[in-house]
Amino acid sequence: MAVPNAFFRSERAMKLRAEARAEARAEARAESVLRILEGRRVAVPDAVRERVMGCGDLDTLQVWFSRALTVESAEELFADADR
């Protein structure tokens, strides 16, 4: 029995796939931020880990990614956001 594939071509399906791709990119970027910090031997408290992994905004994660290359403490990732 053939499965109708109209749903897979629908606007709703395309939107769901786009959302899933965006979530996957955000998760990968968040993991990269943490990997950089850990590779630089910067201590990453649980609160920082949760905040980074909970962020779904790619622009914010890009800023944190860049900062992760130079910060002395993990909390410095959020320097401007906390003001």
Backbone hydrogen bonds in HBPLUS format (Angstrom, degrees):
<---DONOR---> <-ACCEPTOR-->    atom                        ^
c    i                          cat <-CA-CA->   ^        H-A-AA   ^      H-
h    n   atom  resd res      DA  || num        DHA   H-A  angle D-A-AA Bond
n    s   type  num  typ     dist DA aas  dist angle  dist       angle   num
A0009-ARG N   A0006-ALA O   3.13 MM   3  5.32 146.2  2.25 103.5 113.4     1
A0010-SER N   A0007-PHE O   2.96 MM   3  4.99 155.5  2.02 105.0 113.1     2
A0014-MET N   A0010-SER O   3.02 MM   4  6.34 161.1  2.06 151.9 157.2     3
A0015-LYS N   A0011-GLU O   2.92 MM   4  6.13 153.2  1.99 147.5 155.0     4
A0016-LEU N   A0012-ARG O   2.93 MM   4  6.20 159.3  1.97 151.3 156.7     5
A0017-ARG N   A0013-ALA O   2.95 MM   4  6.20 158.3  2.00 150.6 156.2     6
A0018-ALA N   A0014-MET O   2.97 MM   4  6.17 155.5  2.03 144.9 151.7     7
A0019-GLU N   A0015-LYS O   2.92 MM   4  6.18 157.6  1.98 151.6 157.5     8
A0020-ALA N   A0016-LEU O   2.97 MM   4  6.17 156.5  2.02 145.7 152.2     9
A0021-ARG N   A0017-ARG O   2.94 MM   4  6.18 153.2  2.01 147.0 154.1    10
A0022-ALA N   A0018-ALA O   2.98 MM   4  6.21 157.1  2.04 147.0 153.1    11
A0023-GLU N   A0019-GLU O   2.93 MM   4  6.18 159.2  1.98 150.4 156.0    12
A0024-ALA N   A0020-ALA O   2.97 MM   4  6.15 156.4  2.03 143.9 150.6    13
A0025-ARG N   A0021-ARG O   2.92 MM   4  6.18 154.2  1.98 148.7 155.4    14
A0026-ALA N   A0022-ALA O   2.97 MM   4  6.18 160.4  2.00 149.1 154.4    15
A0027-GLU N   A0023-GLU O   2.91 MM   4  6.11 161.8  1.94 151.0 156.1    16
A0028-ALA N   A0024-ALA O   2.96 MM   4  6.12 159.7  2.01 145.3 151.0    17
A0029-ARG N   A0025-ARG O   2.91 MM   4  6.10 157.5  1.96 148.5 154.8    18
A0030-ALA N   A0026-ALA O   2.88 MM   4  6.07 161.3  1.92 151.9 156.9    19
A0031-GLU N   A0027-GLU O   2.95 MM   4  6.17 159.1  2.00 148.5 154.1    20
A0032-SER N   A0028-ALA O   2.98 MM   4  6.21 145.5  2.10 140.2 150.0    21
A0033-VAL N   A0029-ARG O   2.97 MM   4  6.32 152.6  2.05 150.4 157.2    22
A0034-LEU N   A0030-ALA O   3.14 MM   4  6.47 165.7  2.16 152.4 154.9    23
A0035-ARG N   A0031-GLU O   2.85 MM   4  6.02 152.8  1.92 144.8 153.4    24
A0036-ILE N   A0032-SER O   2.92 MM   4  6.11 157.5  1.97 151.6 156.1    25
A0037-LEU N   A0033-VAL O   3.13 MM   4  6.44 168.2  2.15 151.7 154.4    26
A0038-GLU N   A0034-LEU O   2.91 MM   4  6.09 166.9  1.93 152.6 156.5    27
A0039-GLY N   A0035-ARG O   2.79 MM   4  5.88 153.5  1.86 144.5 152.6    28
A0040-ARG N   A0036-ILE O   2.91 MM   4  6.14 140.7  2.07 147.4 157.8    29
A0040-ARG N   A0037-LEU O   3.17 MM   3  5.14 126.6  2.48  93.3 107.0    30
A0042-VAL N   A0037-LEU O   2.85 MM   5  5.11 173.5  1.86 153.2 151.0    31
A0041-ARG N   A0038-GLU O   2.97 MM   3  4.80 154.4  2.04 100.6 107.4    32
A0048-VAL N   A0045-PRO O   3.09 MM   3  5.39 122.1  2.44 104.7 118.3    33
A0049-ARG N   A0045-PRO O   3.00 MM   4  6.33 166.4  2.02 158.2 162.4    34
A0050-GLU N   A0046-ASP O   2.87 MM   4  6.05 163.3  1.89 155.4 159.3    35
A0051-ARG N   A0047-ALA O   3.05 MM   4  6.18 155.6  2.11 139.5 146.2    36
A0052-VAL N   A0048-VAL O   2.91 MM   4  6.12 166.3  1.93 158.1 161.3    37
A0053-MET N   A0049-ARG O   2.92 MM   4  6.05 171.1  1.93 153.1 156.2    38
A0054-GLY N   A0050-GLU O   2.87 MM   4  5.80 135.8  2.07 138.4 149.9    39
A0055-CYS N   A0052-VAL O   3.21 MM   3  5.40 159.6  2.25 106.0 112.2    40
A0061-LEU N   A0057-ASP O   2.99 MM   4  6.25 164.7  2.01 156.0 160.9    41
A0062-GLN N   A0058-LEU O   2.89 MM   4  6.03 143.4  2.03 140.5 150.0    42
A0063-VAL N   A0059-ASP O   3.12 MM   4  6.46 153.4  2.20 145.5 151.6    43
A0064-TRP N   A0060-THR O   2.95 MM   4  6.29 165.0  1.98 155.0 159.0    44
A0065-PHE N   A0061-LEU O   2.77 MM   4  5.90 147.6  1.87 141.5 151.2    45
A0066-SER N   A0062-GLN O   3.03 MM   4  6.28 161.5  2.07 148.7 152.0    46
A0067-ARG N   A0063-VAL O   2.95 MM   4  6.22 161.7  1.99 152.1 157.7    47
A0068-ALA N   A0064-TRP O   2.81 MM   4  5.91 145.3  1.93 144.9 154.2    48
A0069-LEU N   A0066-SER O   3.28 MM   3  5.71 151.9  2.36 106.6 114.1    49
A0070-THR N   A0067-ARG O   2.92 MM   3  5.61 158.1  1.96 121.5 127.5    50
A0071-VAL N   A0067-ARG O   2.99 MM   4  5.93 152.7  2.06 167.4 173.9    51
A0076-GLU N   A0073-SER O   3.03 MM   3  5.59 149.8  2.12 113.4 121.8    52
A0077-LEU N   A0074-ALA O   3.12 MM   3  5.84 166.7  2.14 119.2 123.4    53
A0078-PHE N   A0075-GLU O   3.15 MM   3  5.93 152.1  2.23 120.2 124.9    54
A0079-ALA N   A0076-GLU O   3.25 MM   3  5.02 168.8  2.26 109.7 109.0    55
A0081-ALA N   A0078-PHE O   3.05 MM   3  5.22 115.7  2.48 105.1 121.7    56
A0082-ASP N   A0078-PHE O   3.16 MM   4  6.20 144.5  2.29 167.2 174.3    57
A0083-ARG N   A0080-ASP O   3.39 MM   3  5.60 163.3  2.42 105.9 110.7    58
